[in-house]
Amino acid sequence: MLSSCKMQRAQQILLSGASITETAESLGFDYPQHFTRIFKKHFGETPSEYINKYKYR
């Protein structure tokens, strides 16, 4: 299982303006779809939903 630190880093990267693909690659995922699945399992929302929810707060 991935560490919470890695998922928190994903949040930071996404909010910095990186794409989901760039975020997934920077965290060592081979497939953005797998990253999206793990992110949703961890946070209860997809990376896209997270970006739309928090990007402009």
Rosetta constraint file for C-alpha pairs under 8 A:
AtomPair CA 2 CA 6 HARMONIC 6.71 0.50
AtomPair CA 2 CA 7 HARMONIC 7.47 0.50
AtomPair CA 3 CA 7 HARMONIC 6.70 0.50
AtomPair CA 4 CA 8 HARMONIC 6.07 0.50
AtomPair CA 5 CA 9 HARMONIC 6.10 0.50
AtomPair CA 6 CA 10 HARMONIC 6.28 0.50
AtomPair CA 6 CA 27 HARMONIC 7.30 0.50
AtomPair CA 7 CA 11 HARMONIC 6.51 0.50
AtomPair CA 7 CA 39 HARMONIC 6.95 0.50
AtomPair CA 7 CA 42 HARMONIC 7.68 0.50
AtomPair CA 8 CA 12 HARMONIC 6.55 0.50
AtomPair CA 9 CA 13 HARMONIC 6.19 0.50
AtomPair CA 10 CA 14 HARMONIC 6.09 0.50
AtomPair CA 10 CA 23 HARMONIC 6.40 0.50
AtomPair CA 10 CA 24 HARMONIC 7.86 0.50
AtomPair CA 10 CA 27 HARMONIC 7.43 0.50
AtomPair CA 11 CA 15 HARMONIC 6.23 0.50
AtomPair CA 12 CA 16 HARMONIC 6.21 0.50
AtomPair CA 13 CA 17 HARMONIC 6.96 0.50
AtomPair CA 13 CA 18 HARMONIC 6.02 0.50
AtomPair CA 13 CA 23 HARMONIC 6.14 0.50
AtomPair CA 14 CA 18 HARMONIC 5.23 0.50
AtomPair CA 14 CA 19 HARMONIC 6.58 0.50
AtomPair CA 14 CA 20 HARMONIC 6.88 0.50
AtomPair CA 14 CA 23 HARMONIC 6.50 0.50
AtomPair CA 14 CA 47 HARMONIC 7.61 0.50
AtomPair CA 14 CA 51 HARMONIC 6.70 0.50
AtomPair CA 15 CA 51 HARMONIC 6.50 0.50
AtomPair CA 15 CA 54 HARMONIC 7.57 0.50
AtomPair CA 15 CA 55 HARMONIC 5.85 0.50
AtomPair CA 18 CA 22 HARMONIC 5.90 0.50
AtomPair CA 18 CA 23 HARMONIC 6.15 0.50
AtomPair CA 19 CA 23 HARMONIC 6.08 0.50
AtomPair CA 20 CA 24 HARMONIC 6.04 0.50
AtomPair CA 20 CA 32 HARMONIC 6.73 0.50
AtomPair CA 20 CA 36 HARMONIC 7.95 0.50
AtomPair CA 20 CA 47 HARMONIC 6.86 0.50
AtomPair CA 20 CA 48 HARMONIC 7.73 0.50
AtomPair CA 21 CA 25 HARMONIC 6.15 0.50
AtomPair CA 21 CA 31 HARMONIC 7.96 0.50
AtomPair CA 21 CA 32 HARMONIC 5.31 0.50
AtomPair CA 22 CA 26 HARMONIC 6.07 0.50
AtomPair CA 23 CA 27 HARMONIC 6.32 0.50
AtomPair CA 24 CA 28 HARMONIC 6.41 0.50
AtomPair CA 24 CA 29 HARMONIC 5.15 0.50
AtomPair CA 24 CA 30 HARMONIC 7.49 0.50
AtomPair CA 24 CA 31 HARMONIC 7.19 0.50
AtomPair CA 24 CA 32 HARMONIC 5.44 0.50
AtomPair CA 24 CA 35 HARMONIC 5.76 0.50
AtomPair CA 25 CA 29 HARMONIC 5.28 0.50
AtomPair CA 25 CA 30 HARMONIC 6.57 0.50
AtomPair CA 25 CA 31 HARMONIC 7.79 0.50
AtomPair CA 25 CA 32 HARMONIC 7.50 0.50
AtomPair CA 29 CA 34 HARMONIC 7.24 0.50
AtomPair CA 29 CA 35 HARMONIC 6.31 0.50
AtomPair CA 30 CA 34 HARMONIC 7.86 0.50
AtomPair CA 31 CA 35 HARMONIC 6.68 0.50
AtomPair CA 32 CA 36 HARMONIC 6.13 0.50
AtomPair CA 33 CA 37 HARMONIC 6.23 0.50
AtomPair CA 34 CA 38 HARMONIC 6.27 0.50
AtomPair CA 35 CA 39 HARMONIC 5.99 0.50
AtomPair CA 36 CA 40 HARMONIC 6.09 0.50
AtomPair CA 36 CA 46 HARMONIC 6.02 0.50
AtomPair CA 36 CA 47 HARMONIC 6.26 0.50
AtomPair CA 37 CA 41 HARMONIC 6.23 0.50
AtomPair CA 37 CA 46 HARMONIC 7.49 0.50
AtomPair CA 38 CA 42 HARMONIC 6.14 0.50
AtomPair CA 39 CA 43 HARMONIC 5.98 0.50
AtomPair CA 39 CA 44 HARMONIC 7.61 0.50
AtomPair CA 39 CA 45 HARMONIC 7.22 0.50
AtomPair CA 39 CA 46 HARMONIC 6.27 0.50
AtomPair CA 39 CA 47 HARMONIC 6.63 0.50
AtomPair CA 40 CA 44 HARMONIC 4.77 0.50
AtomPair CA 40 CA 45 HARMONIC 4.58 0.50
AtomPair CA 40 CA 46 HARMONIC 4.71 0.50
AtomPair CA 40 CA 47 HARMONIC 7.19 0.50
AtomPair CA 41 CA 45 HARMONIC 7.55 0.50
AtomPair CA 45 CA 49 HARMONIC 5.95 0.50
AtomPair CA 45 CA 50 HARMONIC 6.40 0.50
AtomPair CA 46 CA 50 HARMONIC 6.20 0.50
AtomPair CA 47 CA 51 HARMONIC 6.11 0.50
AtomPair CA 48 CA 52 HARMONIC 6.19 0.50
AtomPair CA 49 CA 53 HARMONIC 6.04 0.50
AtomPair CA 50 CA 54 HARMONIC 6.10 0.50
AtomPair CA 50 CA 55 HARMONIC 7.85 0.50
AtomPair CA 51 CA 55 HARMONIC 5.14 0.50
AtomPair CA 52 CA 56 HARMONIC 7.74 0.50
AtomPair CA 53 CA 57 HARMONIC 7.93 0.50
